[in-house]
């Protein structure tokens, strides 16, 4: 419910082309269990399950995303992301490399927390 309500709030602000669909699967943008040996696992204690790293998607999309890194998901499934939840679209747009970090590590180390704070702020503002 929270993810759908957030999409509604974001839709009212900026996404007039968004189509509400049945989405019933929670996606970890940075996966809980990365594909073996491809990139570092992010511990549950350090934020992999935090709201900033999660979005709601269709179950079929979740299985396709599998345990890929955020930058691999972004580059491989661009069309699915464009049709996905607004939060997913935002997460993909924020997944950018920096001078010294890949897009996935930059997401995990910095961006997810800023994104989380912004999304929770929108929810809090709407509720109060």
N, C-alpha and C positions, 0 to 999 in steps of 0.2 A: 504494500500500500504506500509506503513512504517513497519508494522509487517512482511509482506512478504519479504520486502527488508532486514530487519534485519535477518530473517531466512536464506536468501541467503548468507549474509555475514558470519553468524555463520556456515553454511553448508560448505562454502569454507575453513573455518579454521579447523573445527574439526569433522564434522558429515557426513562422506561419505555414510552412510546407510540411510540417511534421504530421505523421499519421499515427494515431494511437492504435496499437495492435495488441494481441494477446502475447505477453511476454511473461514467462513463468520460471525463468532460471537465473540464478545469481551468478554473475561472471566475476572472477578475479582477474583484473586487467593484467597485473603481474601475477603469474600463476602460483598456486600453492605448491605445486610439484613440477618444476621446470623439466622439460625433456632432458633425459639423462645426459649429463656432461656438456650441455650447451651453454648454460649460464648459471650463475649462483642462485641457490635457493634463498628465499627470504623467510625468516622465521615468523611464526605466528605471534610471538611476543613482540616483534618489532614492527608490525603493522600490516602484514599481508591480508588480514581479515578486517581491516579498518574500512569505514564507509568511503573514504577517498579512493580506495582501490577496487571498489565494487560497483557494479551496475546491473541492471536487469536486462536480459536478452531472451530471445527464443531458444528453447532447448536445442533445436537443430544447429543453431549458430554456436552455442556453447560447445557442442561436441566437435565442431569444425575448428574452433579456436584451440581446443585441446590444451596442451601445456606449452604453447609457444610464447616467446617473449612479446612484450608490448609492441616493440618496433616491427617484429615479424607479423603480428596480427594486423597492424596498421598497413603494412605494405602489401600483404597477401590478400586481405579481405576488405579492401577499401569500399567496394560496392555494398557489402553487408553492413559495414559501419555507417555508411550514408543513410541506410534504411533503418538503422537501429535507434535505440533510445537516445534522447538528447544528451543525457549524461555520458553515454558511451561516445557519442560524437565529440563532446568536449574533451573527454579523456584522450581520445586519439589525437585531437588537435594539439593537446598539451605535451604529447610524447615527442620530444625533440632532443636531439643530441646537443651537447655543449662541447666546448673546446677539449675538455679532458674526460668526458664521460659519454658512453653510448646513450641512446634514447631510453633504453630500459633501465639502466642504472640511474640516470638522471631522474626518471619517474620515481623510482623506489627511494632514492636518497633525498629528494627535494619536493618534487612537483605534486605527488599524491597528497601530501599534507596540506599544501596551499589550496589545492582543489577541494579537499575535504572541508577545510575551514570556510571556503566560499559557499559551498553547497549547504552546509549546516546553517550558515548565516542566512541564506535565502529561506530555508525552512523555518528558522526561528522568527524571522521577520514576518513571515506569512501567518504564523501561529499566534503572534502576540500583537 
